[in-house]
Amino acid sequence: MNLLTISTQIILAIIFFMHSTQSLASQSLILPLKAKLIPSNKLSFHHNISLTVSLTVGSPPQAATMVLDTGSELSWLRCQKTPAAAAPSFSPSLSSSYRPTPCSSSTCTTRTRDFPIPASCDAKHLCHVAVSYADASSVEGNLAAEVFYLDQSNSFDNITFGCMDSGSSSNPEDLKTTGLVGLNRGGLSFITQAGFRKFSYCISGKDSSGVLLFGDADFPWLSPLNYTPLVEMPAATRLPYFDRAAYTVRLEGVRVGNRLLPVQKTIYEPDHTGAGQTMVDSGTQFTFLLGPVYDALKAEFLRQTKGILRPLDEPEFVFQGAMDACFRVELSRRAAPAMLPAVALMFRGVEMSVRGEKLLYRVAGMTRGNDGVYCLTFGNSDLLGVEAYIVGHHHQQNMWMEFDLSKSRVGLADFSCDLAAQNTGLDQTFKVWRIKVMPKEVEASQRRPAPVETAAKGGEYEASPVLSPSWVLIINCVGCELDWGIKLNHNAL
């Protein structure tokens, strides 16, 4: 097993891709982790997304596309207990390294103590777990241990995960991924089990790719980060509505334009039950505020956009069950984003400014005459039955987000994530590969031969080597318009 620790000071640069409900074909790449892939086929950014990474699991390895979730502890895979299972799923019967967790083990009795739903013992005396989410989806199955591969030879052994064989969801898009990677601070999160103490990501707002880093991000081109401390809860303290494993920060105010919302500051503090904590969550798309703050935000945003935006004026319409500040916008001309007031989330020591196109989201398939329907990208968490503030990944676009467990803090800075994706490969510890996918109709004579083993259908490839790579990772691109794939074989470079 090759565990990466702080002492090795190895930074893994991983390209991850947004999984879109409007995506087309699924592509896979095998890339050196000490390399940076720069796709030049720019894909339009789709909003109905989750962030996904692709790994391989088991012996022999099985491909798995997993949602990246800083709001969850347990990593899990959708499992089928028979080899004839429908994809995408993991088949434990095909893996020689799969080890189910007995309910008498300390993993089941002790390490699951932070799970919202307590672990139990099933009829086969295996550790049974269930996970539910705010959108009413749920999965359940057994805990197990398995090997998770970053490449064909470097792996993390004995990673505890959920092998889920049943569940429910009203969203058909959930079936397009194999599972979820839990990245919170819990004892069974992937970050904790793998031994990482710091990771960062940068989500592009107009391109399908982004950057995920495990380790220190000591790049000269990176803007200085501003930090806000994580809220710590003593292990002995148990509050019914407080998630101790979450990345909880202190929200101290919300400002629309230059106007601070007129609510009491105590509304931002968790109460004696733990309700009201503020969590940074890459597994949630939008940002949700407790009812009193949301109502004040909605009223002030409507006031400041009067004459700019035309309210939908349909009280019965609530998008995603929690977002009712919606507007009609002519499809032939969109409201100028620069005319909209920015919304600032004021954390202790740092602000997150939501402005421009990040403020409104077009509801797919909804029209009123010649108008499209757009909603404010903040929702009322009370309507979801969630007693918390949640900062979703939509508002983290084009920001460098760092999660530092060693110093118990979260850092952030506005940054062009397209630029980050390009610059990541410029460090001397990385190898840079530039890949341009050309239309299929381009004559083969115009294409430059690939310098590596390839299975591409039409492409131009330019290599800029710095150091030989030693790590590879399978990356899944859901939404690519061309049917192509490439394998970088570091032995041939």
VOGU-3710 file (C-alpha; in Angstrom, 3 decimals, decimal comma):
1> mnlltistqi> 0,000/0,000/0,000  1,306/3,467/-0,885  -0,083/5,978/1,573  0,633/9,641/0,864  1,335/11,636/3,996  2,383/15,179/4,765  5,960/13,994/5,177  6,153/12,961/1,536  4,917/16,403/0,513  3,530/14,912/-2,667
11> ilaiiffmhs> 0,754/16,917/-4,206  -1,702/15,001/-6,291  -3,278/17,041/-9,045  -6,488/15,451/-10,237  -8,775/16,736/-12,917  -12,364/16,156/-11,980  -15,383/16,657/-14,133  -18,900/17,912/-13,502  -21,625/15,401/-14,144  -24,476/17,117/-15,952
21> tqslasqsli> -28,069/16,099/-16,428  -27,677/17,341/-19,980  -24,490/15,386/-20,598  -23,812/13,276/-23,643  -21,249/10,542/-24,000  -19,060/9,381/-21,115  -15,325/9,334/-21,634  -12,490/7,940/-19,547  -8,841/8,920/-19,399  -5,888/7,392/-17,592
31> lplkaklips> -3,650/10,268/-16,500  -0,455/10,678/-14,492  -1,220/12,304/-11,178  2,050/14,168/-11,405  0,813/15,521/-14,689  -1,762/18,049/-15,710  -4,242/17,345/-18,478  -5,517/20,466/-20,201  -8,547/19,689/-22,376  -8,928/22,346/-25,047
41> nklsfhhnis> -12,342/21,113/-26,177  -14,356/23,660/-24,212  -17,700/22,330/-23,070  -20,558/24,632/-22,181  -21,197/24,691/-18,462  -24,385/22,994/-17,352  -25,793/23,783/-13,948  -27,763/20,687/-12,907  -24,578/19,031/-11,794  -22,712/17,104/-9,202
51> ltvsltvgsp> -18,941/16,916/-9,044  -17,590/13,494/-9,929  -14,267/11,685/-9,904  -13,523/8,275/-11,343  -11,569/5,660/-9,433  -11,148/1,913/-9,632  -12,079/-0,395/-6,780  -11,485/-4,057/-5,997  -9,330/-6,904/-7,298  -9,350/-6,908/-10,251
61> pqaatmvldt> -10,216/-3,196/-10,372  -13,717/-2,134/-11,349  -14,375/1,391/-12,620  -16,481/3,629/-10,395  -17,735/7,168/-11,019  -18,274/8,802/-7,629  -19,754/12,088/-6,458  -17,303/14,312/-4,566  -18,997/15,251/-1,271  -17,423/17,277/1,549
71> gselswlrcq> -20,723/17,025/3,414  -20,626/13,251/3,858  -18,478/10,876/5,867  -19,173/7,449/4,448  -18,013/6,651/0,946  -20,297/4,174/-0,739  -20,797/2,269/-3,947  -23,985/0,990/-5,483  -23,461/-2,757/-5,212  -25,002/-5,651/-7,049
81> ktpaaaapsf> -24,498/-8,968/-5,339  -24,565/-10,964/-8,587  -22,101/-10,742/-11,503  -24,936/-10,022/-13,951  -25,605/-6,630/-12,380  -26,566/-3,622/-14,421  -24,014/-0,812/-14,675  -22,996/1,450/-13,109  -22,422/-0,647/-10,037  -19,744/-2,486/-8,110
91> spslsssyrp> -19,865/-6,285/-7,990  -18,287/-7,535/-4,748  -18,577/-11,152/-5,905  -16,041/-10,375/-8,631  -13,445/-8,950/-6,222  -11,040/-11,161/-4,275  -10,154/-8,291/-1,912  -13,728/-7,524/-0,810  -14,181/-8,010/2,945  -17,606/-7,504/4,576
101> tpcssstctt> -17,545/-5,944/8,041  -19,054/-8,061/10,854  -21,364/-6,217/13,217  -19,187/-7,274/16,169  -16,147/-5,380/14,839  -14,998/-2,097/16,349  -15,498/-0,472/12,960  -19,211/-1,181/13,244  -19,648/-0,584/16,968  -17,364/2,430/17,462
111> rtrdfpipas> -16,283/4,130/14,254  -19,841/4,647/13,026  -20,774/6,710/16,089  -21,136/9,929/14,071  -23,518/8,421/11,533  -26,945/10,128/11,662  -28,595/6,700/11,440  -26,999/4,175/13,839  -25,434/1,065/12,354  -27,180/-2,221/13,066
121> cdakhlchva> -26,690/-5,962/12,691  -28,387/-7,826/9,858  -29,475/-11,463/9,659  -26,014/-12,505/8,434  -24,340/-10,717/11,373  -22,913/-8,095/9,044  -22,765/-4,372/9,795  -25,802/-2,732/8,216  -25,810/1,015/7,477  -28,285/3,452/5,963
131> vsyadassve> -27,747/6,982/4,664  -30,433/9,533/3,840  -30,147/12,961/2,244  -32,076/16,223/2,320  -33,637/15,542/-1,091  -35,314/12,445/0,423  -33,029/10,018/-1,419  -31,499/7,189/0,580  -29,272/4,127/0,262  -28,568/1,205/2,553
141> gnlaaevfyl> -26,412/-1,874/2,653  -23,396/-3,326/4,442  -20,073/-1,912/5,530  -17,101/-3,556/3,884  -13,386/-3,014/3,279  -11,864/-2,817/-0,166  -8,854/-1,552/-2,068  -9,258/1,793/-3,851  -6,829/2,410/-6,706  -5,373/5,705/-7,854
151> dqsnsfdnit> -3,653/3,846/-10,658  -2,782/0,318/-11,658  -0,133/-0,147/-8,986  -0,722/2,439/-6,237  -3,611/1,864/-3,923  -5,248/2,488/-0,571  -5,949/-0,841/1,099  -8,715/-1,627/3,556  -10,806/1,457/2,881  -14,090/1,060/4,742
161> fgcmdsgsss> -17,072/1,953/2,579  -20,748/1,175/2,198  -21,697/-1,544/-0,267  -25,268/-0,371/-0,872  -27,720/-2,762/-2,487  -30,971/-0,857/-2,029  -32,200/2,712/-1,959  -34,628/5,234/-3,328  -34,391/8,452/-5,311  -36,735/10,579/-7,370
171> npedlkttgl> -33,855/11,868/-9,502  -32,931/9,567/-12,421  -29,526/11,272/-12,600  -28,547/9,536/-9,362  -28,389/6,268/-11,286  -25,702/7,628/-13,607  -23,028/7,506/-10,918  -21,708/4,480/-9,059  -21,504/6,060/-5,645  -20,073/8,814/-3,485
181> vglnrgglsf> -16,702/9,777/-1,990  -17,109/11,125/1,544  -14,623/13,909/2,308  -15,758/15,337/5,640  -13,822/15,143/8,914  -15,347/11,898/10,150  -13,263/8,889/11,096  -14,477/6,850/8,132  -14,213/9,537/5,460  -11,890/8,827/2,551
191> itqagfrkfs> -9,685/11,778/3,550  -9,225/10,432/7,077  -8,640/6,825/6,071  -6,158/7,791/3,341  -4,200/10,027/5,716  -4,587/13,360/3,918  -4,575/16,476/6,121  -5,228/19,077/3,449  -7,026/19,219/0,128  -8,246/21,912/-2,251
201> ycisgkdssg> -10,472/22,254/-5,263  -11,337/24,870/-7,845  -14,624/24,561/-9,753  -14,795/26,223/-13,141  -17,963/28,148/-13,899  -17,886/27,961/-17,700  -15,882/24,836/-18,409  -16,581/21,272/-17,479  -13,243/20,696/-15,794  -11,831/21,723/-12,465
211> vllfgdadfp> -8,879/20,935/-10,226  -8,750/18,792/-7,103  -5,544/18,762/-5,069  -4,548/16,513/-2,191  -1,704/18,121/-0,225  -0,188/21,602/-0,099  -0,970/24,053/-2,883  2,258/26,056/-2,874  1,868/27,626/-6,293  3,330/31,084/-7,037
221> wlsplnytpl> 0,368/31,889/-9,293  -2,221/31,173/-6,612  -3,803/34,209/-4,970  -3,276/34,504/-1,194  -6,075/32,758/0,649  -8,182/34,250/3,394  -9,047/31,822/6,156  -11,984/31,263/8,428  -11,684/28,874/11,390  -13,628/25,659/11,581
231> vempaatrlp> -16,058/25,375/14,459  -14,959/22,565/16,758  -17,322/20,549/18,907  -15,899/18,505/21,821  -16,178/14,766/21,254  -18,185/14,382/24,456  -20,760/16,949/23,320  -23,715/15,462/21,506  -26,262/17,840/20,021  -29,166/16,387/18,020
241> yfdraaytvr> -28,911/18,809/15,074  -25,156/19,438/14,954  -22,960/17,510/12,525  -19,551/17,357/14,239  -17,833/15,916/11,172  -18,961/18,677/8,803  -16,804/21,608/7,688  -18,625/24,059/9,925  -17,753/27,765/9,763  -19,182/30,880/11,414
251> legvrvgnrl> -21,606/32,873/9,287  -21,815/36,370/10,776  -23,969/38,223/8,271  -25,368/38,497/4,750  -25,143/41,622/2,617  -27,073/42,445/-0,568  -25,290/45,160/-2,502  -24,207/47,564/0,224  -27,075/46,719/2,573  -26,606/44,345/5,490
261> lpvqktiyep> -29,682/42,214/6,113  -31,554/43,545/9,170  -31,632/40,346/11,217  -30,296/39,692/14,691  -26,792/38,224/14,743  -27,895/35,437/17,038  -29,845/33,916/14,139  -26,504/32,886/12,614  -25,353/31,005/15,733  -26,241/27,359/16,429
271> dhtgagqtmv> -28,732/27,056/19,281  -28,620/24,665/22,244  -29,730/21,779/20,003  -27,054/22,466/17,376  -29,564/23,761/14,840  -28,223/26,648/12,778  -24,678/25,524/11,993  -23,139/26,673/8,693  -21,639/23,908/6,537  -19,503/24,081/3,383
281> dsgtqftfll> -20,781/21,246/1,205  -19,592/20,248/-2,276  -22,354/17,654/-2,455  -25,121/20,279/-2,429  -25,669/22,408/-5,509  -27,113/25,654/-4,152  -26,897/27,605/-0,892  -29,637/27,332/1,709  -30,390/29,742/4,548  -32,616/29,434/7,592
291> gpvydalkae> -36,093/30,870/7,032  -35,729/34,315/8,687  -32,474/35,056/6,836  -33,800/33,711/3,544  -36,961/35,827/3,817  -34,865/38,943/4,482  -32,551/38,125/1,560  -35,464/37,542/-0,801  -37,164/40,817/0,175  -33,979/42,862/-0,218
301> flrqtkgilr> -33,012/41,228/-3,524  -36,496/41,905/-4,920  -36,268/45,516/-3,762  -32,878/46,116/-5,362  -33,778/44,403/-8,655  -37,108/46,158/-9,125  -37,118/47,392/-12,713  -34,304/44,992/-13,621  -35,950/41,617/-13,077  -39,604/40,729/-13,570
311> pldepefvfq> -40,890/38,503/-10,722  -42,626/35,290/-11,741  -45,572/36,074/-9,411  -46,651/32,452/-9,081  -46,797/31,751/-5,325  -47,413/28,045/-5,899  -44,157/27,604/-7,837  -41,241/26,581/-5,608  -38,160/25,325/-7,423  -36,543/22,235/-5,871
321> gamdacfrve> -38,938/22,598/-2,964  -37,062/25,488/-1,379  -36,444/28,287/-3,921  -39,359/30,645/-4,555  -37,596/33,868/-5,586  -38,081/33,337/-9,320  -38,250/35,634/-12,329  -39,296/35,848/-15,977  -36,484/36,732/-18,361  -36,898/37,146/-22,110
331> lsrraapaml> -35,077/34,343/-23,872  -33,967/36,738/-26,603  -32,111/38,894/-24,107  -30,822/37,983/-20,702  -30,640/40,434/-17,841  -27,160/41,917/-17,655  -25,464/40,095/-14,740  -23,495/43,236/-13,880  -26,738/45,036/-13,045  -27,622/42,574/-10,288
341> pavalmfrgv> -26,553/43,304/-6,709  -23,917/40,975/-5,309  -24,784/38,857/-2,294  -21,963/38,548/0,235  -21,811/35,725/2,761  -19,833/37,179/5,654  -17,838/34,537/7,493  -15,423/35,188/10,323  -12,337/36,648/8,649  -13,479/36,270/5,041
351> emsvrgekll> -16,349/36,985/2,673  -17,728/34,910/-0,186  -19,214/37,177/-2,855  -21,927/35,745/-5,106  -22,361/37,928/-8,156  -23,322/37,958/-11,822  -24,397/34,700/-13,405  -24,002/32,796/-10,140  -27,046/34,627/-8,747  -29,659/33,186/-11,111
361> yrvagmtrgn> -30,334/29,705/-12,412  -32,512/28,892/-15,388  -35,138/26,235/-14,691  -34,841/23,730/-17,531  -37,972/23,287/-19,608  -39,874/26,122/-17,908  -41,155/28,955/-20,107  -43,833/31,598/-19,814  -44,582/32,820/-23,319  -41,272/34,034/-24,727
371> dgvycltfgn> -39,736/34,159/-21,273  -37,554/31,681/-19,472  -37,906/31,084/-15,736  -34,899/31,901/-13,569  -34,610/31,490/-9,791  -32,337/33,062/-7,211  -29,670/30,517/-6,296  -30,432/30,712/-2,584  -33,078/28,545/-0,962  -35,023/28,290/2,285
381> sdllgveayi> -33,572/25,413/4,311  -36,688/25,380/6,512  -38,674/24,145/3,509  -36,225/21,258/3,141  -36,555/20,317/6,778  -32,859/21,068/7,319  -31,905/23,007/10,449  -28,710/24,463/8,990  -27,086/26,909/6,600  -25,492/25,075/3,660
391> vghhhqqnmw> -23,004/26,668/1,246  -23,298/24,673/-1,984  -20,806/24,198/-4,801  -22,627/26,542/-7,220  -21,434/29,490/-5,141  -17,934/28,044/-4,897  -17,354/28,351/-8,646  -14,186/30,189/-9,639  -12,936/30,154/-6,081  -9,941/28,295/-4,743
401> mefdlsksrv> -11,269/26,342/-1,761  -8,799/24,825/0,698  -9,712/22,502/3,569  -6,884/22,432/6,107  -7,514/19,801/8,770  -4,134/20,300/10,439  -4,892/23,943/11,258  -8,671/23,478/11,451  -9,583/26,122/8,906  -11,050/26,717/5,461
411> gladfscdla> -9,306/29,060/3,025  -10,775/30,702/-0,031  -9,956/33,243/-2,695  -11,531/34,349/-5,959  -9,629/32,695/-8,773  -10,119/31,737/-12,405  -10,408/27,968/-12,246  -9,764/27,713/-15,982  -6,420/29,369/-15,261  -5,852/27,061/-12,309
421> aqntgldqtf> -6,442/24,062/-14,551  -3,796/25,370/-16,943  -1,287/26,463/-14,324  -1,420/23,325/-12,221  0,928/21,594/-14,634  3,559/24,343/-14,621  5,168/23,337/-11,333  8,401/21,344/-11,705  6,828/18,372/-9,948  4,236/18,043/-12,705
431> kvwrikvmpk> 4,255/16,979/-16,299  2,061/18,951/-18,674  0,049/17,385/-21,464  -2,029/19,469/-23,824  -4,791/17,621/-25,653  -6,973/19,112/-28,346  -9,874/17,117/-29,734  -10,590/18,049/-33,335  -13,842/17,465/-35,262  -14,177/14,051/-36,834
441> eveasqrrpa> -14,409/15,549/-40,312  -10,856/16,929/-40,107  -8,655/15,018/-42,498  -6,286/12,548/-40,886  -3,377/14,277/-42,655  -4,029/17,392/-40,577  -3,757/15,522/-37,304  -0,465/15,234/-35,551  0,375/11,742/-34,361  -0,014/11,170/-30,661
451> pvetaakgge> 3,270/10,700/-28,769  1,620/8,103/-26,529  -0,468/4,987/-26,846  -3,923/6,158/-27,867  -7,418/4,941/-28,628  -8,686/8,313/-29,801  -11,057/8,928/-32,693  -9,801/12,164/-34,167  -7,444/14,310/-32,178  -4,432/16,562/-32,034
461> yeaspvlsps> -2,006/16,026/-29,211  0,844/18,217/-28,020  3,167/17,081/-25,265  5,240/19,348/-23,035  7,225/17,027/-20,763  8,914/18,170/-17,563  9,318/15,098/-15,371  8,371/11,484/-15,846  5,027/10,701/-14,224  4,726/8,009/-11,599
471> wvliincvgc> 1,021/8,104/-10,772  -2,007/7,630/-13,000  -5,726/8,025/-12,418  -8,790/7,163/-14,442  -10,803/10,309/-15,074  -14,389/10,267/-16,275  -15,680/13,033/-18,525  -19,463/12,994/-18,694  -20,619/15,473/-21,315  -17,935/15,238/-23,994
481> eldwgiklnh> -19,392/15,652/-27,461  -16,833/13,529/-29,284  -16,251/9,840/-28,800  -12,614/9,791/-27,860  -10,242/8,456/-25,277  -6,533/8,478/-24,614  -4,196/6,495/-22,462  -0,974/8,091/-21,266  1,532/5,293/-20,842  4,336/6,686/-18,699
491> nal> 6,666/3,839/-19,634  6,590/5,045/-23,235  7,296/8,716/-22,564
//
